[in-house]
């Protein structure tokens, strides 16, 4: 019955989603015996494949019988991500210590969690996907994802506060060569987005690490 249910869910979702990937989750199954966990992921993987999708799973799925057809999403254990690469899988980089947007900025932040530590704006920017783990380089990486779990958010303003201003930094982490990135230069550019955030009504976190510049910083009085 369990696998009939899984099959039915995967089939229905696959029919209404045009993308090639199907994320099965697979993380934090702490009460499941390892052999049972591996068996379940292997069965789920075959079900996903049967509907023409490519499986993505959190880094724990590296313990299953995965290969180059699968994607491992790194969030917690480096050894799992390395294991996935050794088995031929691609990697999505979502290191919780840098890329989880539901982490608090600092100890005074009301919203967010702290189990992965504090993630100030510089912590979100100063890391490179292809050097974070010794066994993983750019050819192994499919992309970067910055998740936001919603345990502590109640409305869109809360979401915006946790996302901004970290989100622009993740875009550069993912798309810009590390040799062309500099925190000292980036924080100046980020500070000049203050007016844009305000004009769009974005409830962003005004990090003390960023030299924010409002309209008064650019006002020059005529003689």
Buried (B, 14 or more C-beta within 10 A) or exposed (E): EEEEEBBEEBEEEBEEEEEEEBBBBBBEBEEEEEEEBBBBBBBBBEBBBEBEBBBBBBBBBBBBEBEEEBBBBBBBBBEBBBBBBEBEBBBBBBBBBBBBBBBBBBEEBEBBBEEBBBBBBBBBBBBBBBEBBEEBEEEBBBBBBBEBEEEBBEEEEBBBBBBBBBBBBBEBBBEEEBEEBEBEEBBEEBBBBBBEBEEEEBBBBEBEBBEBBEEEEEEEEEE
